[in-house]
Amino acid sequence: MSVPQQAGQPTAQQVGTHFFVLTLDKPGQFMVTQEGTCTPPPGHSRQDMYRLIYQAVTANDPDLAGASVAFFSLEPNRL
């Protein structure tokens, strides 16, 4: 059984092959969780992607620079 795409609904290729969740913590200040999708380049490891995602998230918000990672998950984006 296939589910028809609705107008404007992104395909799996558009949203990325992997889903991530990253929770950053600055004790006594804040904790924030970011989630999204990505497509790892060929040959990249889980650690490579962890570093790239951390850098991308912290680059978007200078207040997050130096935050500790409380949680990280990177899994194939499929059911």
Long-range contacts (C-beta under 8 A, 24 or more apart in sequence): 12-77, 12-78, 15-77, 16-77, 17-76, 17-77, 18-49, 18-74, 18-75, 18-76, 18-77, 19-73, 19-74, 19-75, 19-76, 19-77, 20-49, 20-53, 20-72, 20-73, 20-74, 20-75, 21-71, 21-72, 21-73, 22-53, 22-54, 22-57, 22-69, 22-71, 22-72, 22-73, 23-69, 23-70, 23-71, 23-72, 24-57, 24-58, 24-64, 24-67, 24-68, 24-69, 24-70, 25-67, 25-68, 25-69, 25-70, 26-63, 26-64, 26-66, 26-67, 26-68, 27-68, 30-63, 31-70, 32-64, 32-67, 33-71, 37-77, 46-74, 49-74, 50-74
